[in-house]
Amino acid sequence: MDAPLVQTFWLPRAGSSLAACEDAFAVRPGWPFAAAVADGATESIFSGAWARHLVQRFCQELPATPERLRQRIVAWRACWQPGAPQAALPWYLAAKLEEGAHAALLGLVVQSDGTWRAVAVGDAVLLHLRQGCLRQAWPLEDPAGFHHRPVLISSRGDAALPAVEGMAGRWRAGDAFILATDALGAWLLATNPARLLQLAPEEWAVHITAARRRRDLRNDDVAAVVVHCPR
């Protein structure tokens, strides 16, 4: 059986550079297939690096149940390197690093037997579409449910482990999944989630920029992975 086809998208908030984007995504092709998106918290230092670490580790290790993800977070904290030694940072950044980096995470694992599992911490959203119609939105289904204080994964080794949500289901030939960070997910739920299936990735930036200018879409970093299940 052919593996899923994938499209990915990543865009910083308006007025910011790609290097400053704090959202991240990763994909593991083949079977089992995996994808993940993470949303780094702007108020914490090195949150973009922490978000990238989380999605990369998820796709390497596939901890697709809440219990397994909580176990792996402990190890991921221990091996994370923020990118700059604390001693080399100015005092105010070193103090910020002491507080830890924080990020939301959504991970999906799709098996060739027609099953899938997902785990989530925070407000990234998974959209399951069938024949161009939204079948399920998880863990949020109401665009009004997105807020500025989601549950996050901290990089601090002594921080409490976050609550992890889990979901499982079955997919059919031709189904699609969209993994999206919060601002993009809220916009898709408020409009038409299938719009990303109808656009090439190079067209997404035009539509997102226009939605930001209309104030339909909150000006925030966005990351998305679109998964097309084989027919």
N, C-alpha and C positions, 0 to 999 in steps of 0.2 A: 504494500500500500504506500502511495506517495505520502510524504510528510506535509504538514500544513505549510501554506504560503504565508509570508509575513511582510507587512509594511510597518515602518517605524517613523516616528515624528518627534521632533524635539525643538522647542523654540523658547528663548528667554522672554521675559516681560519686555514690553516696549520701553526703549531707552536704556536697556541693559545689554551687555555683551554676551556672546556665547560662553565665554570663559566664566562668567558670573552666574550662569544658569544652575539652579540648585535642584532641579528635577533630573531624574536619570531613568534609563531603561536598559534591559539586557534580554537576550534571546538565546535559547539553546535549541538548535535545529535538530531534525531527525525525530526518532521515537526513543523514549518518551520526549515529547516536545514540552518546552517550558518557556515562559516569558514572565517578566516582572517589571513594574514601574515603582519608583519611589519619589517622594516629595520632601526635600530637605527644608527644615524650618529656617526661615530667614533670620530670626532673632538669635540663632546659635551659630558659632564659628565652625567652619569646615563642614557645614551641613551637606553641601553638594558632594564632597568627597565621601562622606558617610553614606549618602544615598547611593552613590555608585558602588560602594563596597557591598551594601545590602543586596542590590539587584544581581550583582555578579556572583555573590555567594549563593543566593537562592538558586540561580540557574545551574550552578555547579553541583549543588547538593540535593536539591529537590525536596525540601522539608514541607510537604504539602498537607500536613495536619497541624492543628494548633499546638498539640503537645510536642511534636517534632520541631516546629519552628521555635518555640520557647527554649527548647534545649540547645538549638544551634545558635540562637542569639548570644548565649553565654560565650560560646567559642568565637563567634564573630567579633565580639567586643575585645576579646583577648588578643586577637591577631591584627586588629585594625591599626594602621599607621596614618595619622591625619595629614601627612605630607610635609610637616615642618617640625623639627624638635622643639619641645616646649621651651628649652633654654635659649633657643635662637629667636624667640618671639619677643616683641615689645611687652612690657609688663601688663598692659591693659589687654592684649590679646592672649597672653599666657593665663591671665585670670579668667578670661572668657572660655578658654579651652578647658579649664578646670570644671566648668559647668557642663561640659559635654556637648556633643553634636546630637541633633534629633531629626528624625525623619519618619514619615508614613511609608508603608510598604504594602504592595499588593502583588501576590505571586500566583501563577496559574500553571498547572501541569496537565497536559492532555495525553491520554494513552491511546494506542492504536486499536484497543478493544471497544472504543466508543464511550469511554468514561473520562471524566475530568474532575480535578480537585482544585480548590483555591483557598488561599489564606490571606487575611488582611489585618493590618494594624493601621488605624487611621481612616482617612476619607478619600483615598483613591477608589475608583469604581470599576467593576467588571460588568460589561454589557454583553449579553448572549443574544444573538440575533439569528432568526430563521426566516428564510425567504424574504429578507429585507425588513422584517418586523421585529421589534424588541420583544424577546421572550422573557428575559429576566434581567434585572439590575440588582447588583449586590456589591457591598453591604448597604448601600444607600440607593433608594429608588425615587426619592423626592428631591428635586434641586434645592428646595428650601432647607434640606437637612445638612447641607454643607456649612461649616462655621469655621471660625478662626482659632478654635482651641480643640483640635482633634487629639485623640490618643496618638502618641508617638513612641518610637523606639529610641532610647537614649544609648549613646556610646559608652557611658560611664559603667565601669564594671560593678560598682556598688549600687547602681540604680535598680529599682524594682522592675521585674519583668512585666511588660505590658500585657493587657488582655488581648488575646488573638481570636479572631473569628474565623470559622471554617465553613466551607460549602462544597458540595459535591453534586454531580449530575451526569447526564449522558448527552452526547452530541450526535448529530446526524450528518450525513454527507451534505456538504454545501453550507453548513452552519458557519457563523462567524463569531468571533469574540473581539471585543475592544477593551483594552486596559488603558485607563486614562487617569491622570492626576486630577486634583480636585476642581480647579477652575474649568478645565476642559470638560470634565465629566458632568459638572453642573449645567454647563451650556448645552451639551448634547442631550441631556435628559429634559431640558426645558424646550428644546426645539425638535430635532430629528436625529436620533442616534445613527441612523443608517447613512447620514450624509458622508461620513468618512469612507464608507464602502464605495461611494460613487466618485471619489476624487483620487487622483494620483497624489502621492506625497508632496510633490513639488507645487501642487495647487493649494495645499492646506494653509500655508502661511498667508496667502491672499485672503482666504475666507476668515481666518482667525483675526488678522489685522483689521479687517472690515468690521467684524463683530466687536472688537475692542473699541473701535472708534464710535460705534453706535451705543457703546456701554451695555451691550447685551452679554459680553463676556468680560469677567473681571481681569484686570491687567496683572497677570501672574505668569510665572514660568509654566510651561505645559510640556508633558511628555505623553506619548501614546504608542501602543503596539496594537496593530490590527492583525488578527489571526484568521485566515481563511482555511477551514477544514477541507480535506480532500473530498472530491465527489466520487 
